[in-house]
Amino acid sequence: MKPILKVTGLTKYFNGNKKGFFGKPDQIQAVDGIDFEIASGEALGLVGESGCGKSTTGRLITRLLEPTGGKIEYNGEDITHLSNTKLRPIRSELQMIFQDPYSSLNPRHTVGTIVGTPFKISKIVPEGGTKKRVQELLEIVGLNPEHYNRYPHEFSGGQRQRIGIARALALRPKLIVADEPVSALDVSIQAQIINLMKDLQKDFGLTFIFIAHDLAVVRHFAQRVAVMYLGKIVEIAPRDDLYSNPRHPYTKALLSAVPQVDPDLRGSKQRIRLTGDVPNPINPPSGCRFRTRCWKAQEICATTAPPLLQVGQSSVACHFPE
């Protein structure tokens, strides 16, 4: 089956502080040569610690950021460095749900204007008019269509995120990048938003890239999970395989930190405590980037970066996988 999105060697470096007056700025290696693909209708979870490059990856895929290197193919077309003019017809199919529902909506605009903006930018007039279509979208995401003329401050956090989802759905996208869409919400509201997104995926055949640092949330939504560490993907696996049999030491450490809800099972699994801090992305370690915190690290880990290789159902970047 042909993937809807294929990413090869994707890289993004940001300029940091200059060294001296005439010196070159430091290169912050936010994303450094990642590879993955996603099939139509699939949900891929992208997890990792804060600062590992998850959100930057999402912005690169939707072309909100210009890649430094690598290749992004959408439906077989290379969109890595397309101009804004050539990207316009593709942008309607690639949409994003942002992390913070409080800052991603313009407080001076009504809900009708916010959800209707994609039609205005794309110069599309929906059948029956923009207002009718916006009210339909509000109803799809579980909001009252009569709230068309209300402002964002009149809604709760969960309702604001529903408005953001309605805006993303406006142009009938095929791929949605959800950048930590529930991390700013209460736990009970998180479940409602996740269930809404699952229903939308089923009803409209949407493809999702779900970015999060909460592994429990990802488990409920994604069919496959990719784990990032310091700008690199260290493991990609089907959900059940990754949670039951993690093969990369970092994945194992992440899963050991997930709280155990069942009181009878508490204490049954050993918590892996990583030593040291995440290295600086300006000057990452040679070889394997996780080696400075890994209990399995040997000499080869410092000299050779492990490639992402197939191990069973998983793809793992480790010299000594489980």
C-alpha positions as a LaTeX table, in Angstrom:
\begin{tabular}{lrrr}
\hline
Residue & $x$ (\AA) & $y$ (\AA) & $z$ (\AA) \\
\hline
Met1 & 0.00 & 0.00 & 0.00 \\
Lys2 & 1.39 & 3.39 & $-1.03$ \\
Pro3 & 2.00 & 5.68 & 1.98 \\
Ile4 & 0.20 & 9.04 & 2.11 \\
Leu5 & 3.30 & 10.59 & 3.72 \\
Lys6 & 6.95 & 9.54 & 3.46 \\
Val7 & 9.72 & 11.35 & 5.31 \\
Thr8 & 13.37 & 10.64 & 4.45 \\
Gly9 & 16.39 & 12.12 & 6.25 \\
Leu10 & 14.36 & 15.10 & 7.52 \\
Thr11 & 16.57 & 17.69 & 9.21 \\
Lys12 & 16.00 & 21.07 & 10.83 \\
Tyr13 & 18.78 & 23.18 & 12.36 \\
Phe14 & 18.12 & 26.53 & 14.04 \\
Asn15 & 20.71 & 29.25 & 14.50 \\
Gly16 & 21.68 & 29.80 & 18.14 \\
Asn17 & 23.93 & 32.44 & 19.70 \\
Lys18 & 26.95 & 33.76 & 17.82 \\
Lys19 & 30.45 & 32.97 & 19.04 \\
Gly20 & 32.00 & 36.42 & 19.23 \\
Phe21 & 31.29 & 39.36 & 16.92 \\
Phe22 & 32.45 & 37.69 & 13.69 \\
Gly23 & 31.82 & 34.07 & 14.70 \\
Lys24 & 29.25 & 31.78 & 13.17 \\
Pro25 & 26.09 & 31.10 & 15.19 \\
Asp26 & 25.72 & 27.74 & 16.92 \\
Gln27 & 23.56 & 25.17 & 15.13 \\
Ile28 & 20.72 & 23.80 & 17.26 \\
Gln29 & 20.03 & 20.33 & 15.86 \\
Ala30 & 16.28 & 20.16 & 16.57 \\
Val31 & 15.55 & 17.36 & 14.08 \\
Asp32 & 18.45 & 15.39 & 12.64 \\
Gly33 & 17.81 & 12.89 & 9.86 \\
Ile34 & 14.55 & 11.11 & 10.69 \\
Asp35 & 12.78 & 8.54 & 8.47 \\
Phe36 & 9.22 & 7.27 & 8.68 \\
Glu37 & 6.11 & 6.78 & 6.59 \\
Ile38 & 2.40 & 6.65 & 7.34 \\
Ala39 & $-0.42$ & 4.91 & 5.48 \\
Ser40 & $-3.74$ & 6.50 & 4.60 \\
Gly41 & $-6.24$ & 6.25 & 7.49 \\
Glu42 & $-3.54$ & 5.37 & 10.04 \\
Ala43 & $-2.78$ & 7.16 & 13.32 \\
Leu44 & 0.93 & 7.43 & 14.16 \\
Gly45 & 1.91 & 8.54 & 17.66 \\
Leu46 & 5.10 & 10.60 & 18.08 \\
Val47 & 6.37 & 10.59 & 21.67 \\
Gly48 & 9.42 & 11.72 & 23.62 \\
Glu49 & 10.65 & 14.14 & 26.26 \\
Ser50 & 10.18 & 17.89 & 25.97 \\
Gly51 & 12.72 & 19.35 & 23.53 \\
Cys52 & 13.25 & 16.12 & 21.55 \\
Gly53 & 11.97 & 17.64 & 18.28 \\
Lys54 & 8.38 & 16.32 & 18.15 \\
Ser55 & 6.62 & 19.65 & 17.56 \\
Thr56 & 9.31 & 20.79 & 15.11 \\
Thr57 & 8.72 & 17.59 & 13.12 \\
Gly58 & 4.99 & 18.35 & 12.98 \\
Arg59 & 5.63 & 21.89 & 11.75 \\
Leu60 & 8.06 & 20.63 & 9.11 \\
Ile61 & 5.51 & 18.11 & 7.78 \\
Thr62 & 2.84 & 20.82 & 7.44 \\
Arg63 & 5.49 & 23.14 & 5.97 \\
Leu64 & 5.03 & 25.78 & 8.67 \\
Leu65 & 8.83 & 25.52 & 8.92 \\
Glu66 & 11.31 & 25.22 & 6.06 \\
Pro67 & 13.40 & 22.01 & 6.33 \\
Thr68 & 17.20 & 22.30 & 6.42 \\
Gly69 & 17.57 & 18.97 & 4.63 \\
Gly70 & 15.87 & 15.70 & 3.79 \\
Lys71 & 12.70 & 14.98 & 1.85 \\
Ile72 & 8.95 & 15.13 & 2.54 \\
Glu73 & 6.72 & 13.29 & 0.06 \\
Tyr74 & 2.94 & 13.72 & 0.24 \\
Asn75 & 0.94 & 11.37 & $-2.01$ \\
Gly76 & 4.12 & 10.74 & $-4.01$ \\
Glu77 & 4.85 & 14.46 & $-4.57$ \\
Asp78 & 7.97 & 16.10 & $-3.14$ \\
Ile79 & 6.75 & 19.09 & $-1.09$ \\
Thr80 & 10.01 & 19.72 & 0.80 \\
His81 & 10.82 & 23.10 & $-0.74$ \\
Leu82 & 7.66 & 24.01 & $-2.66$ \\
Ser83 & 6.84 & 27.73 & $-2.83$ \\
Asn84 & 3.77 & 29.06 & $-1.02$ \\
Thr85 & 1.94 & 29.41 & $-4.33$ \\
Lys86 & 2.49 & 25.76 & $-5.26$ \\
Leu87 & 1.74 & 24.65 & $-1.68$ \\
Arg88 & $-1.67$ & 26.35 & $-1.56$ \\
Pro89 & $-3.72$ & 23.48 & $-3.10$ \\
Ile90 & $-1.87$ & 20.97 & $-0.87$ \\
Arg91 & $-2.27$ & 22.98 & 2.36 \\
Ser92 & $-6.01$ & 22.28 & 2.39 \\
Glu93 & $-5.17$ & 18.56 & 2.74 \\
Leu94 & $-2.51$ & 19.07 & 5.46 \\
Gln95 & $-3.89$ & 20.67 & 8.62 \\
Met96 & $-2.69$ & 21.13 & 12.19 \\
Ile97 & $-4.34$ & 21.14 & 15.63 \\
Phe98 & $-2.25$ & 23.24 & 17.99 \\
Gln99 & $-1.29$ & 22.50 & 21.57 \\
Asp100 & $-2.68$ & 25.51 & 23.44 \\
Pro101 & $-6.36$ & 26.25 & 22.79 \\
Tyr102 & $-5.97$ & 29.53 & 24.69 \\
Ser103 & $-3.34$ & 31.05 & 22.37 \\
Ser104 & $-4.15$ & 29.41 & 19.02 \\
Leu105 & $-7.49$ & 31.28 & 18.66 \\
Asn106 & $-7.61$ & 35.02 & 17.97 \\
Pro107 & $-9.50$ & 36.62 & 20.93 \\
Arg108 & $-10.76$ & 39.47 & 18.71 \\
His109 & $-12.53$ & 37.15 & 16.25 \\
Thr110 & $-15.82$ & 35.33 & 16.69 \\
Val111 & $-15.98$ & 31.54 & 16.40 \\
Gly112 & $-17.65$ & 31.93 & 13.01 \\
Thr113 & $-14.77$ & 34.03 & 11.70 \\
Ile114 & $-12.11$ & 31.66 & 13.14 \\
Val115 & $-13.62$ & 28.48 & 11.67 \\
Gly116 & $-14.51$ & 30.26 & 8.41 \\
Thr117 & $-11.02$ & 31.73 & 7.83 \\
Pro118 & $-9.69$ & 28.68 & 5.87 \\
Phe119 & $-12.48$ & 29.19 & 3.30 \\
Lys120 & $-11.56$ & 32.87 & 2.94 \\
Ile121 & $-7.82$ & 32.20 & 2.56 \\
Ser122 & $-8.38$ & 29.39 & 0.04 \\
Lys123 & $-11.04$ & 31.46 & $-1.80$ \\
Ile124 & $-13.57$ & 28.65 & $-1.47$ \\
Val125 & $-17.33$ & 29.25 & $-1.11$ \\
Pro126 & $-18.95$ & 26.12 & 0.42 \\
Glu127 & $-22.30$ & 24.93 & $-0.86$ \\
Gly128 & $-25.00$ & 26.78 & 1.05 \\
Gly129 & $-22.60$ & 29.51 & 2.16 \\
Thr130 & $-19.77$ & 29.81 & 4.70 \\
Lys131 & $-22.03$ & 30.37 & 7.71 \\
Lys132 & $-24.02$ & 27.19 & 7.09 \\
Arg133 & $-20.84$ & 25.12 & 6.66 \\
Val134 & $-19.25$ & 26.61 & 9.80 \\
Gln135 & $-22.36$ & 25.76 & 11.84 \\
Glu136 & $-22.25$ & 22.20 & 10.46 \\
Leu137 & $-18.60$ & 21.91 & 11.54 \\
Leu138 & $-19.42$ & 23.19 & 15.04 \\
Glu139 & $-22.12$ & 20.53 & 15.31 \\
Ile140 & $-19.71$ & 17.81 & 14.09 \\
Val141 & $-17.26$ & 18.62 & 16.93 \\
Gly142 & $-20.01$ & 18.71 & 19.57 \\
Leu143 & $-20.62$ & 22.47 & 19.89 \\
Asn144 & $-23.88$ & 24.39 & 19.60 \\
Pro145 & $-24.19$ & 25.90 & 16.08 \\
Glu146 & $-25.85$ & 28.93 & 17.69 \\
His147 & $-22.48$ & 29.84 & 19.25 \\
Tyr148 & $-21.38$ & 31.13 & 15.81 \\
Asn149 & $-21.16$ & 34.75 & 17.03 \\
Arg150 & $-19.47$ & 34.09 & 20.38 \\
Tyr151 & $-15.84$ & 34.90 & 21.21 \\
Pro152 & $-13.15$ & 32.42 & 22.42 \\
His153 & $-13.10$ & 33.81 & 26.00 \\
Glu154 & $-16.71$ & 32.63 & 26.42 \\
Phe155 & $-15.66$ & 28.97 & 26.07 \\
Ser156 & $-13.85$ & 26.48 & 28.32 \\
Gly157 & $-10.48$ & 24.94 & 27.37 \\
Gly158 & $-12.07$ & 21.76 & 26.00 \\
Gln159 & $-14.59$ & 23.76 & 23.95 \\
Arg160 & $-11.79$ & 25.93 & 22.54 \\
Gln161 & $-9.91$ & 22.84 & 21.44 \\
Arg162 & $-13.09$ & 21.66 & 19.69 \\
Ile163 & $-13.14$ & 25.00 & 17.84 \\
Gly164 & $-9.51$ & 24.36 & 16.78 \\
Ile165 & $-10.51$ & 20.89 & 15.53 \\
Ala166 & $-13.47$ & 22.36 & 13.59 \\
Arg167 & $-11.09$ & 24.85 & 11.94 \\
Ala168 & $-8.72$ & 22.01 & 10.97 \\
Leu169 & $-11.63$ & 20.05 & 9.44 \\
Ala170 & $-12.95$ & 23.00 & 7.40 \\
Leu171 & $-11.23$ & 22.19 & 4.09 \\
Arg172 & $-11.76$ & 18.40 & 4.35 \\
Pro173 & $-8.10$ & 17.49 & 5.03 \\
Lys174 & $-6.61$ & 14.05 & 4.50 \\
Leu175 & $-3.76$ & 14.37 & 7.03 \\
Ile176 & $-3.94$ & 16.15 & 10.40 \\
Val177 & $-0.95$ & 16.78 & 12.65 \\
Ala178 & $-2.21$ & 17.05 & 16.25 \\
Asp179 & 0.50 & 18.74 & 18.33 \\
Glu180 & $-0.17$ & 17.73 & 21.96 \\
Pro181 & $-3.88$ & 18.57 & 21.54 \\
Val182 & $-4.89$ & 17.47 & 25.06 \\
Ser183 & $-1.85$ & 18.34 & 27.21 \\
Ala184 & $-3.38$ & 21.68 & 28.38 \\
Leu185 & $-6.73$ & 20.08 & 29.32 \\
Asp186 & $-8.14$ & 18.35 & 32.39 \\
Val187 & $-8.05$ & 14.54 & 32.38 \\
Ser188 & $-11.84$ & 14.16 & 31.97 \\
Ile189 & $-11.83$ & 16.61 & 29.04 \\
Gln190 & $-8.80$ & 14.83 & 27.52 \\
Ala191 & $-10.87$ & 11.66 & 27.17 \\
Gln192 & $-13.68$ & 13.55 & 25.42 \\
Ile193 & $-11.31$ & 15.15 & 22.89 \\
Ile194 & $-9.51$ & 11.84 & 22.21 \\
Asn195 & $-12.85$ & 10.08 & 21.63 \\
Leu196 & $-13.96$ & 12.91 & 19.33 \\
Met197 & $-10.78$ & 12.59 & 17.26 \\
Lys198 & $-11.18$ & 8.80 & 17.04 \\
Asp199 & $-14.76$ & 9.25 & 15.80 \\
Leu200 & $-13.63$ & 11.81 & 13.22 \\
Gln201 & $-10.88$ & 9.49 & 12.01 \\
Lys202 & $-13.40$ & 6.69 & 11.53 \\
Asp203 & $-16.11$ & 8.88 & 9.94 \\
Phe204 & $-13.89$ & 10.85 & 7.54 \\
Gly205 & $-11.02$ & 8.39 & 6.94 \\
Leu206 & $-8.48$ & 10.86 & 8.34 \\
Thr207 & $-4.77$ & 10.16 & 8.78 \\
Phe208 & $-3.33$ & 11.46 & 12.06 \\
Ile209 & 0.14 & 12.21 & 13.37 \\
Phe210 & $-0.50$ & 12.49 & 17.11 \\
Ile211 & 2.30 & 14.25 & 18.99 \\
Ala212 & 2.36 & 13.81 & 22.77 \\
His213 & 4.56 & 13.13 & 25.76 \\
Asp214 & 1.83 & 11.22 & 27.60 \\
Leu215 & 2.28 & 7.57 & 26.64 \\
Ala216 & $-1.06$ & 6.55 & 28.16 \\
Val217 & $-2.94$ & 8.99 & 25.88 \\
Val218 & $-1.04$ & 7.81 & 22.79 \\
Arg219 & $-1.88$ & 4.19 & 23.60 \\
His220 & $-5.61$ & 4.96 & 23.30 \\
Phe221 & $-5.30$ & 6.71 & 19.95 \\
Ala222 & $-2.41$ & 5.56 & 17.76 \\
Gln223 & $-1.99$ & 2.28 & 15.85 \\
Arg224 & 1.79 & 2.75 & 15.59 \\
Val225 & 4.16 & 4.71 & 17.82 \\
Ala226 & 7.48 & 6.41 & 17.03 \\
Val227 & 9.77 & 7.37 & 19.92 \\
Met228 & 12.07 & 10.41 & 19.55 \\
Tyr229 & 15.16 & 11.33 & 21.54 \\
Leu230 & 17.27 & 14.44 & 20.91 \\
Gly231 & 16.19 & 14.93 & 17.29 \\
Lys232 & 16.35 & 11.23 & 16.29 \\
Ile233 & 13.73 & 8.49 & 16.03 \\
Val234 & 15.02 & 5.62 & 18.18 \\
Glu235 & 12.12 & 3.16 & 17.76 \\
Ile236 & 8.98 & 2.71 & 15.64 \\
Ala237 & 6.62 & $-0.18$ & 16.37 \\
Pro238 & 2.97 & $-1.24$ & 16.33 \\
Arg239 & 1.29 & 0.00 & 19.51 \\
Asp240 & 0.80 & $-3.36$ & 21.24 \\
Asp241 & 4.36 & $-4.51$ & 20.46 \\
Leu242 & 5.91 & $-1.29$ & 21.74 \\
Tyr243 & 3.98 & $-1.26$ & 25.02 \\
Ser244 & 4.38 & $-4.98$ & 25.75 \\
Asn245 & 7.94 & $-5.46$ & 24.45 \\
Pro246 & 9.94 & $-2.22$ & 24.09 \\
Arg247 & 13.26 & $-2.90$ & 22.36 \\
His248 & 15.17 & 0.38 & 22.80 \\
Pro249 & 16.52 & 1.18 & 26.29 \\
Tyr250 & 15.05 & 4.71 & 26.12 \\
Thr251 & 11.58 & 3.37 & 25.25 \\
Lys252 & 11.89 & 0.94 & 28.15 \\
Ala253 & 12.78 & 3.79 & 30.52 \\
Leu254 & 9.86 & 5.92 & 29.27 \\
Leu255 & 7.35 & 3.12 & 29.76 \\
Ser256 & 8.67 & 2.34 & 33.23 \\
Ala257 & 7.79 & 5.92 & 34.24 \\
Val258 & 4.09 & 5.54 & 33.30 \\
Pro259 & 2.07 & 5.43 & 36.58 \\
Gln260 & 0.42 & 2.10 & 37.37 \\
Val261 & $-3.32$ & 2.67 & 37.94 \\
Asp262 & $-4.20$ & $-0.81$ & 39.26 \\
Pro263 & $-3.27$ & $-0.87$ & 43.00 \\
Asp264 & $-2.76$ & $-4.65$ & 42.85 \\
Leu265 & $-0.05$ & $-4.24$ & 40.19 \\
Arg266 & 1.80 & $-1.37$ & 41.84 \\
Gly267 & 5.36 & $-2.31$ & 42.59 \\
Ser268 & 5.24 & $-5.18$ & 40.08 \\
Lys269 & 7.40 & $-3.31$ & 37.57 \\
Gln270 & 10.75 & $-1.71$ & 38.26 \\
Arg271 & 11.17 & 2.00 & 37.60 \\
Ile272 & 14.22 & 2.77 & 35.45 \\
Arg273 & 15.82 & 6.03 & 36.61 \\
Leu274 & 18.04 & 7.63 & 33.98 \\
Thr275 & 21.14 & 9.40 & 35.24 \\
Gly276 & 22.19 & 12.83 & 34.00 \\
Asp277 & 20.35 & 15.38 & 31.86 \\
Val278 & 19.38 & 15.38 & 28.20 \\
Pro279 & 22.51 & 16.52 & 26.27 \\
Asn280 & 22.61 & 19.91 & 24.57 \\
Pro281 & 21.23 & 19.76 & 20.98 \\
Ile282 & 23.94 & 22.25 & 19.95 \\
Asn283 & 26.62 & 19.69 & 20.75 \\
Pro284 & 25.01 & 16.22 & 20.92 \\
Pro285 & 27.07 & 13.14 & 21.85 \\
Ser286 & 28.92 & 11.27 & 19.11 \\
Gly287 & 27.54 & 7.94 & 17.92 \\
Cys288 & 24.32 & 7.03 & 19.72 \\
Arg289 & 22.78 & 10.13 & 21.30 \\
Phe290 & 21.32 & 8.16 & 24.20 \\
Arg291 & 24.64 & 6.56 & 25.20 \\
Thr292 & 25.44 & 9.15 & 27.93 \\
Arg293 & 22.36 & 7.99 & 29.89 \\
Cys294 & 22.20 & 4.34 & 28.78 \\
Trp295 & 23.05 & 1.40 & 31.06 \\
Lys296 & 23.94 & $-0.76$ & 28.03 \\
Ala297 & 26.43 & 1.66 & 26.45 \\
Gln298 & 29.70 & 0.21 & 25.15 \\
Glu299 & 32.59 & 1.52 & 23.04 \\
Ile300 & 30.79 & 1.07 & 19.69 \\
Cys301 & 27.97 & 3.34 & 20.93 \\
Ala302 & 30.40 & 6.30 & 21.09 \\
Thr303 & 31.91 & 5.75 & 17.64 \\
Thr304 & 29.03 & 4.57 & 15.45 \\
Ala305 & 25.49 & 5.95 & 15.23 \\
Pro306 & 23.09 & 2.98 & 15.14 \\
Pro307 & 20.85 & 2.88 & 12.04 \\
Leu308 & 17.10 & 2.30 & 12.32 \\
Leu309 & 16.85 & $-1.45$ & 11.57 \\
Gln310 & 13.98 & $-3.95$ & 11.59 \\
Val311 & 13.88 & $-6.16$ & 14.70 \\
Gly312 & 10.75 & $-8.32$ & 14.69 \\
Gln313 & 7.75 & $-6.03$ & 14.21 \\
Ser314 & 9.75 & $-2.99$ & 15.39 \\
Ser315 & 12.36 & $-0.71$ & 13.83 \\
Val316 & 15.05 & 0.12 & 16.40 \\
Ala317 & 18.14 & 2.34 & 16.37 \\
Cys318 & 20.28 & 0.51 & 18.92 \\
His319 & 23.43 & $-1.64$ & 18.83 \\
Phe320 & 22.06 & $-3.80$ & 21.67 \\
Pro321 & 18.26 & $-3.98$ & 21.34 \\
Glu322 & 16.16 & $-6.07$ & 23.71 \\
\hline
\end{tabular}
